[in-house]
Amino acid sequence: MTEHLINNELIKACIKQDRRAQNMLYKETYARLMNICRRYARNSEEARELFTIGFLKILSNLEKYQTQMPFESWISRVMINSIIDEHRKHLSFNQHHQFVDGEELEFQNEADINDYEKQMSTEQALSMLKHLPEATRKVFALFAIDQYTHKEIAAVLSISENTSKWHVSDARKKLMKELSGIFKQEKVA
């Protein structure tokens, strides 16, 4: 995002419903906000829908923005909260899973896997996230990417902290297993 283009004057113009200013804000924030939406959506159509709903919430709440917080952080938080609100409306996060200590995955050379992780593209990582069950993907994204605590996740998704921890643990195991499989395939090729 080009921070210098998003200034108080642009924000004030957006609050006054200036369509050109709103369009400029849209263009300047699209990539960042769409990346957030992709982390939580099942597909690109749902990501676009989440983006539209979230962007409208950003526009309608611009007067609440306080300049002591970086604008980029504020719009990200509004978008994430909007996505959570949408999923609360449409999905049940009240599925309770028992916390189960699963077996640890064993890798012959974990350092090789870490090297491969560093070389992965964002698209490859997003693709791996798409393979996770929906509730697990959302909890994992909130925890690992957006840095919510288990307590915050439990509160916003109406689940227990242990359920949040279980989802993160399950996601890590599944992602490591998938990463290990990809690594082994590329090592053989």
N, C-alpha and C positions, 0 to 999 in steps of 0.2 A: 504494500500500500504506500502511496506517495503521501506521507504525513503532511508535507508542506502545503499540499493542495487542499487538505481538509483542515480548515481553520475555523475560527469562531464566526467569521462572516458567512462562510458556506453553511454552517450549522444554523445560524440565524435565518438565512434565506430559506433553508429547508423547513424550518418551523413555520415560516410565513407561507408555506405551500408553493414556493417558487419551483416549478416543474424542471427548469433547467438545472437548478442547484440540486434537486433530488436526483436527477439523471446523472449529474457529475458524481454525487455521493455513491450512487449505485455502481458506476463504473470503477470508482476508486476502491470500493470495498468488496466487489464481487468475488474475486479470487480467494481472498482470505475467508470470507463467510461461506462460500461454496465448499471449500475444503472441510470446514467444520460440518456442514450438512452431509457431505459424503461419508464421513466417519460414522454417522448415525443412521443413514438411510440404507434400505435394502437394494435400491437401484437408482439410476440417474433421474428417473421421473420423480421418485419420492424425494430425492435430494433437491430438485428444483422446486417442488411444492413446499418443502420445509424452508428453503431459502426465501421464497416469496412471502410466506407467512411471517417469518422472522424479520425480513427487511421492512415489512409494513409495521411491525411492532417497534422496530428501531425508529422509523419515521414518526410514528405517533407518540413516542416517548422521548424524543430529542430534547424537549424542554427540561427533562429530568437529568440530563447529562451535566455532570459537574466537572469543570475544567481541571481540577487537581488530579483527576484520574486520566491516564492516557486514553485517548479516544478509541484506539485499536483494542484495548483491553475491555472497555465498556461495551463496544458493539459485539465483541466475541461473547461476553457474558450474557447480553440480551439474547443473542442468537441461541446459545446453549439452553438458556431458560425457556425460550420459545419452543425449542425442539422437545424439551422435557414435557412442557405443557401439552403439546400435540400428542406425544406418545401416551401420556396419562389419559387423554380423551379416548384414544383408539385401542390401546393395548392394556392388558392386565399384567402389571408387574407384581401382583400379589401371589404369584406362583412361588411357593416356598420349597426350597430344596434343602435337604439336610446337608450339613457340612460334612464332607467325607474326605478323609485323608487318602488321596490316591497314590498310586505308585509313582515314584520319581522316574522320569525318563532318563535313560542312560545314553550318553553319546560317547563315541570313541574319541573325538577330538572337539571339545566345545569351543576351543579357540578358533578353529576353522569356521565354525558356525557364526561366531561373533564377527569374524572378518567378512563373511558373506552378508550378514545383516547390514554392515556399513555400506556395502555396495548396492543394496536394494534400492529400487526407485520408490517414490511415494506411491505410484500406481500399484506396484507389486505388493507393498505393505497394505494398502487399502483392499486389494484383492484378497489377501489372506484374512483380513478382518471380516470380509463378507461371508467367509465360510463358517464363522462362529454363529451359534444360535443367537437370535435377535436380542433377547434380554441380556445375555452374556456379553455380546458385542457392545451394547450401550453402557453397561456397568464398567466394562474394561476401558472404553473410550473416556468416560468421565474420570476414572481413576488414573489411568496411565498417561493419557494425552492432555486432558483438561485439568488434571491435578486436583480433583475433588477428593476429600477425605472419605473414608467409609461411612463416617457419621453423617456427612453432608449427602452422600449418595443415598443412604438409608432414608433420610428425611425427604429428599425430593422425589424419590421413587416409591415411597411407602413400603419399604422392605426392611428387614433387620440388617444390622451391621454384619452379622455372620453370613447372611445371604449375599451381601455385597462382596465380602471376602471370598466366599465360595466361587462366585462368578469370576472374580479376578484370577483366582487360583486355577479354575477350570480353563479360562481363556489362555493363560500362560502355558499350561500343559498342551492344549490343542495347538497353539501357535508354534511352540517348540517342536512338537511332533511334525507339523507341516513343514516348518523350516528345515528340520532334519531330513525329511523326505526330499525336498527340493535340492538341498545341498548334496545329498547322496546321488541324485539323478545327474546333477551338473558335474559332479566329480567323476562319474562313470563316463559321461559324454566327452 
